[in-house]
Amino acid sequence: MIKVALVGCGRISEKHFEVFEKFNERIKLISVCDVIPERAKKYSTKFNVPYYTNLEEMLEKEDIELLSVCTPSGLHPVHGIMAAKRRINVLTEKPMAINVEDADRLIKECNNGRVKLFVVKQNRFNPTIQLLKKAIDKKRFGKIFFINSTVFWNRPQEYYDMAKWRGTKRLDGGAIMNQASHYVDLMLWIGGEVKEVVSFKDRLARNIECEDTGAAILKYKNGSIGVLQVTMLTYPKNYEGSITVIGEKGTVKIGGTALNRIEKWEFEKYDDDDSLVEKVNYIPHNVYGEGHFAFYDNVLKTLEGKEQPMTDGEEGRKSLELICAIYESAEKGKKIELK
Ligand SMILES: NC(=O)c1ccc[n+]([C@@H]2O[C@H](COP(=O)([O-])OP(=O)(O)OC[C@H]3O[C@@H](n4cnc5c(N)ncnc54)[C@H](O)[C@@H]3O)[C@@H](O)[C@H]2O)c1
């Protein structure tokens, strides 16, 4: 039994609590924390565990093995480092930080404390994406020419007004850092490392500090070209969350509103995986998908010494580095090379 505590009892914490309930023979929730007492109390009552409104106090008083960090993005490094300094493993929601320097500090403190660091990238575990990744690993595409990722979603002003941190430079970032970060991660996981990037971003309609819309063109180290296109202004609701891969011997599009449906699957040569295409499609209850279960399964197996982490700090850092380069390109109006 891994003893877990959770900080940040907001919207995404629901998913984590669902996992703790489902995996109740492997993971035990021992306490919760939120600066808003009513939020912490709600889960304290539901799960019959103590609640705190101060993270330092919770870390001091409770015997915790894993801290799940579900606070606003810019606070993930601060909260993760507080846990790492006390030799507590850290699981952080995406993005792990909103700049590379803070991400590096978190990685360093976890290494110093000899604790594991896990970054939530649950979309990698979508059955549709898993099938695409298998096709990539089997080299079914031959040479990959082009990768496109489209995030045409809708976030009304009320969404941003729900919490002060949303859309701010200090704690969130815009549509690319927040909503599209899984898609950026997949463009790297599927396509490999990126060499350079040019981009535009703007705040076209919402009253927030950062962008509600943006686009980036990527040149991969292996020569492929990629395009990321993102807007939170799609009328009247979420329309598409997709990734398309075009290769010498195959074309695949995983689409739907959030990577839940295989819309195109065509390869030169037959493979038994082709028969799974219909089976892996699913109807999403929300854009988060169901990947948190598989993500935690890997976390628990890693802590039990049976598996390697799917997305550790270094893996989580890759998409953050690319997002920061996309921002830098848009802000400076020039092409940015990645290291
Ligand atoms: N994996 C995904 O698909 C996914 C989906 C949604 C959100 N997220 C990420 O989860 C994080 C939280 O997003 P959300 O939508 O749940 O936000 P939210 O505003 O609903 O919840 C954040 C909670 O953290 C609490 N909090 C803030 N500062 C705190 C502090 N110092 N100590 C304790 N609690 C504090 C707030 O009171 C709030 O209840 C973000 O980083 C976001 O990017 C990930």
The ligand as an SDF file (V2000), in Angstrom:
LIG
                    3D

 44 48  0  0  0  0  0  0  0  0999 V2000
   -4.0400   16.0340  -16.9250 N   0  0  0  0  0  0  0  0  0  0  0  0
   -4.9980   16.8040  -17.4130 C   0  0  0  0  0  0  0  0  0  0  0  0
   -5.5940   16.5220  -18.4490 O   0  0  0  0  0  0  0  0  0  0  0  0
   -5.3860   18.0390  -16.6710 C   0  0  0  0  0  0  0  0  0  0  0  0
   -6.6750   18.5400  -16.7990 C   0  0  0  0  0  0  0  0  0  0  0  0
   -7.0320   19.6830  -16.0720 C   0  0  0  0  0  0  0  0  0  0  0  0
   -6.0810   20.3240  -15.2840 C   0  0  0  0  0  0  0  0  0  0  0  0
   -4.8170   19.8190  -15.2250 N   0  0  0  0  0  0  0  0  0  0  0  0
   -3.7880   20.5210  -14.4310 C   0  0  0  0  0  0  0  0  0  0  0  0
   -4.1110   20.4080  -13.0540 O   0  0  0  0  0  0  0  0  0  0  0  0
   -3.7520   21.6000  -12.3650 C   0  0  0  0  0  0  0  0  0  0  0  0
   -4.9730   22.1330  -11.6030 C   0  0  0  0  0  0  0  0  0  0  0  0
   -5.9970   22.4400  -12.5270 O   0  0  0  0  0  0  0  0  0  0  0  0
   -7.5320   22.5260  -12.0570 P   0  0  0  0  0  0  0  0  0  0  0  0
   -8.3220   22.7310  -13.2960 O   0  0  0  0  0  0  0  0  0  0  0  0
   -7.8650   21.3830  -11.1700 O   0  0  0  0  0  0  0  0  0  0  0  0
   -7.4920   23.8930  -11.2020 O   0  0  0  0  0  0  0  0  0  0  0  0
   -8.4460   24.3430   -9.9970 P   0  0  0  0  0  0  0  0  0  0  0  0
   -8.2820   25.8050   -9.8720 O   0  0  0  0  0  0  0  0  0  0  0  0
   -9.8030   23.7690  -10.1960 O   0  0  0  0  0  0  0  0  0  0  0  0
   -7.7830   23.6000   -8.7410 O   0  0  0  0  0  0  0  0  0  0  0  0
   -6.5740   24.0100   -8.1490 C   0  0  0  0  0  0  0  0  0  0  0  0
   -6.7440   23.9270   -6.6340 C   0  0  0  0  0  0  0  0  0  0  0  0
   -5.4890   24.2240   -6.0000 O   0  0  0  0  0  0  0  0  0  0  0  0
   -5.7660   24.9800   -4.8290 C   0  0  0  0  0  0  0  0  0  0  0  0
   -4.5560   25.7080   -4.4120 N   0  0  0  0  0  0  0  0  0  0  0  0
   -4.0190   26.8160   -4.9720 C   0  0  0  0  0  0  0  0  0  0  0  0
   -2.8950   27.1900   -4.3220 N   0  0  0  0  0  0  0  0  0  0  0  0
   -2.7170   26.2810   -3.3260 C   0  0  0  0  0  0  0  0  0  0  0  0
   -1.7310   26.1190   -2.3160 C   0  0  0  0  0  0  0  0  0  0  0  0
   -0.7040   26.9710   -2.2090 N   0  0  0  0  0  0  0  0  0  0  0  0
   -1.8590   25.0840   -1.4500 N   0  0  0  0  0  0  0  0  0  0  0  0
   -2.9140   24.2360   -1.5440 C   0  0  0  0  0  0  0  0  0  0  0  0
   -3.8700   24.3380   -2.4900 N   0  0  0  0  0  0  0  0  0  0  0  0
   -3.7790   25.3420   -3.3690 C   0  0  0  0  0  0  0  0  0  0  0  0
   -6.9270   25.8920   -5.2420 C   0  0  0  0  0  0  0  0  0  0  0  0
   -7.6140   26.4100   -4.1240 O   0  0  0  0  0  0  0  0  0  0  0  0
   -7.7660   24.9370   -6.0830 C   0  0  0  0  0  0  0  0  0  0  0  0
   -8.7410   24.2680   -5.3210 O   0  0  0  0  0  0  0  0  0  0  0  0
   -3.1960   22.5470  -13.4310 C   0  0  0  0  0  0  0  0  0  0  0  0
   -1.8130   22.5050  -13.4300 O   0  0  0  0  0  0  0  0  0  0  0  0
   -3.7420   22.0140  -14.7340 C   0  0  0  0  0  0  0  0  0  0  0  0
   -2.9070   22.2730  -15.8420 O   0  0  0  0  0  0  0  0  0  0  0  0
   -4.4590   18.7010  -15.8750 C   0  0  0  0  0  0  0  0  0  0  0  0
  1  2  1  0
  2  3  2  0
  2  4  1  0
  4  5  1  0
  4 44  2  0
  5  6  2  0
  6  7  1  0
  7  8  2  0
  8  9  1  0
  8 44  1  0
  9 10  1  0
  9 42  1  0
 10 11  1  0
 11 12  1  0
 11 40  1  0
 12 13  1  0
 13 14  1  0
 14 15  2  0
 14 16  1  0
 14 17  1  0
 17 18  1  0
 18 19  2  0
 18 20  1  0
 18 21  1  0
 21 22  1  0
 22 23  1  0
 23 24  1  0
 23 38  1  0
 24 25  1  0
 25 26  1  0
 25 36  1  0
 26 27  1  0
 26 35  1  0
 27 28  2  0
 28 29  1  0
 29 30  1  0
 29 35  2  0
 30 31  1  0
 30 32  2  0
 32 33  1  0
 33 34  2  0
 34 35  1  0
 36 37  1  0
 36 38  1  0
 38 39  1  0
 40 41  1  0
 40 42  1  0
 42 43  1  0
M  CHG  2   8   1  16  -1
M  END
$$$$
